């Protein structure tokens, strides 16, 4: 066990809210914005099929005509109650599709537009590890001098065989290269992983966790596999080619993951969510995000353990 973890309370895991409390004197919220970009795994550059688990409207809410970046931020701000706006600042969250996939001058214009809002103190940019240029990293490094910047790289799995099976279009080495080029620039790095991908069991999941521990990243978003309509994975699921976790199975696996994962990694998310339940084929859980957080904490306490207890 790392020395600094000895005094951590049982049940603890490093939530994003705790991270923000350490860095800011005000509350931080994310405002999703839609940049109108595409993905090389959809536009024919790598593939026209996309990742076989992905149907973007299932997790990234946006309107058919969302308006400019500023208009989207203003609309999100105005939807908050006066109390919700009080002592709150925002990260503009470029979430849908691949948000570093475009001409550099276009990307720079979008990022600047988001940061020009008085309420926005930084950016969170979701992208693929094979779609980040040094030119864009230079731009984000400059912003990071006085803004709070997260780059979120979709890894999903550390196993190339799995990445090939889900038609991801990149390898684990692409992720390592992106992280290597991003670190030491003042940019915070987050990895997305999916637990329960076809062909993966506990051993493969834990190998992905060890891979993350060895990477110089700052946070991780953990998703459980969801089968969504309008995806290739939905067809495979209908043919009984794989199974999804029950809630009880996922809870147990998630706690095992937290015990192994580095205590320095900020946990941005513990489960997936769909924007429209009608798009979800499986699994159907009664429990939501808040209940999962509570039960994770309870199970960690029951085990007399916490995030990073098995980290070396």
C-alpha positions, 0 to 999 in steps of 0.5 A: 500500500502506498504510504499516503493512503494509510489514513484514508477512511474505509469506503473512500474513492477519489471522486471528481467533486473532491478533486474540484474542491481541492482546486477551486473555491466554487462549485464546478459543473460541466455544460455539454456543447455540440461542436458539429464534428465527426469521427474518423471511424464513421466518415470512412477515414478508418471505417464507415461503421463506427465502434460497434457499441456506439450510438452517439445520441444515446449518451450525448444529448444535443439538439438537431440544430444546437446553435453556436457554442455561446448559445448552447452555453447560455441556454444551459446556464439559463436552465439552471435555477438562480441557486444553481448558478450561485457560486458556480463555474463551468467547464464547457464539455465537448462530448459528442463524437471526436472533438479534436478531429478537424482543422486546427484553426476551426478547433481553436475558434470553437475552444476560444468561443467556449472560453470567452464566456464569463462563467466558463473557467475551462474545457473538457474535451472528449476525443480519440487517442489517434486524433490528437495532433501536436498543434492542437496540444500546443493550443491547449497547453497555452490555454492551460496556463490560466484555464482548467483543461481536461483531455478525455481519451477513449481507451475502452480496453487495453487489449488490442484483440478487444479493440479490434473486435469492437471495431475501435480503429486504434490500439492501446499503443495509440493511447500510450502515445497520446498520453506521452505527448499530452503529459507535462503540458498542464493538461489533465488527462482522463481515460474512458474504459468500458467494463464487460466488453465481449470476450473480456472477463475479470482477468482482462479487466484487471489488466486494463486497470494495471495498464491505466496505473502504469500510464501517466494520467489523472483520471478515469471514467468507468462505464459498464457495457450497455447494448444500445439500439442502432448498433452492431453490438445490438445485433450480436447481443440478439444472437447471444454472442455475449452477455452483460453484467447484472447489477450485482455482478457489476457492483462486485467487479467495480469494487475490485477495480477500485481496490486495485486502481491508483489512489491518485486517479480521479474517478469521474464516473462509475457507470454509463447512462443513456439519454433516452431509456428507450434506446437501451436494450440491456442491461435494465437495472432499477438502480441509478447512479446515486444508488450505485455510488452509495452501494460502492461505498457500503461494500468498500466499508464492509470489506474494510477497504478503499480505492488503491488498497491493492495498488503498488 
